[in-house]
Amino acid sequence: MGQVIEFNEYFVMAMIAIAAAICSWSGILTGLAQGLAAAKVAESVSRQPEARGAILSSTLVTAAVAETTSVYGLVIALLMLFGNPFGIW
């Protein structure tokens, strides 16, 4: 038979904290990506001012879709942090 590995609650809580920290990176990276996209939008509007309406409307849709990843990361991080699998807090 194989060896049985037991994890105590401190190890599990530490892994949950690390996983939540990794999930929080989704918000940070989404913010950086949206900043780069906004810079490119400002550049394209300055190059072609007559297409301003079409550029801005497509940018708002793209920003809304991109923002969902950071919201999902936040929800998962909060669920992991406050899910409390052992009832020790």
C-alpha positions in Angstrom: 0.0 0.0 0.0 1.0 3.6 -0.5 2.0 6.0 2.2 -0.8 8.2 3.6 0.0 11.9 3.7 -1.9 14.0 6.3 -2.1 17.7 6.1 -2.9 19.8 9.1 -5.1 22.8 9.0 -2.2 25.3 9.1 -0.8 23.9 5.8 -4.2 24.0 4.2 -4.9 27.6 5.3 -1.4 28.7 4.0 -2.2 27.1 0.6 -5.5 28.9 0.6 -3.8 32.2 1.3 -1.3 31.6 -1.5 -4.0 30.6 -4.0 -6.0 33.8 -3.1 -2.9 35.9 -3.7 -2.5 34.3 -7.1 -6.1 35.0 -7.9 -5.6 38.7 -6.9 -3.1 39.0 -9.7 -5.9 38.7 -12.2 -7.1 42.1 -11.0 -3.7 43.7 -11.3 -3.0 42.3 -14.7 -6.4 43.3 -16.0 -5.8 46.9 -14.8 -2.5 47.0 -16.7 -4.1 45.6 -19.8 -6.9 48.0 -19.7 -4.5 50.9 -19.3 -2.6 49.8 -22.4 -5.8 49.5 -24.3 -6.9 53.0 -23.3 -3.6 54.4 -24.4 -4.1 52.7 -27.8 -7.6 54.1 -28.0 -6.4 57.6 -27.3 -3.8 57.2 -30.0 -6.2 55.9 -32.6 -8.7 58.7 -31.9 -6.0 61.3 -32.3 -5.0 59.7 -35.6 -8.6 59.4 -36.9 -11.0 61.8 -35.1 -13.9 61.1 -37.4 -14.1 57.4 -36.2 -14.3 58.5 -32.6 -17.8 57.1 -31.9 -17.1 53.6 -33.4 -13.8 53.4 -31.6 -15.1 54.4 -28.2 -18.2 52.1 -28.4 -16.1 49.1 -29.2 -13.6 50.0 -26.5 -16.4 50.2 -23.9 -17.6 46.7 -24.8 -14.1 45.3 -24.7 -13.4 46.9 -21.4 -16.5 45.4 -19.9 -15.6 42.0 -21.1 -12.0 42.3 -19.8 -13.2 43.5 -16.4 -15.1 40.3 -15.8 -11.9 38.4 -15.4 -10.8 40.6 -12.5 -14.2 40.3 -10.9 -14.1 36.5 -11.1 -10.6 36.5 -9.6 -11.8 38.7 -6.7 -14.8 36.4 -6.1 -12.7 33.3 -6.1 -10.1 34.9 -3.8 -12.8 36.0 -1.3 -14.4 32.6 -1.4 -11.1 30.9 -0.6 -10.2 33.3 2.1 -13.5 33.4 3.9 -14.9 29.9 3.0 -13.4 28.6 6.2 -13.1 24.8 5.5 -12.3 23.8 9.1 -14.4 26.3 11.1 -11.3 27.3 13.1 -11.8 31.1 12.9 
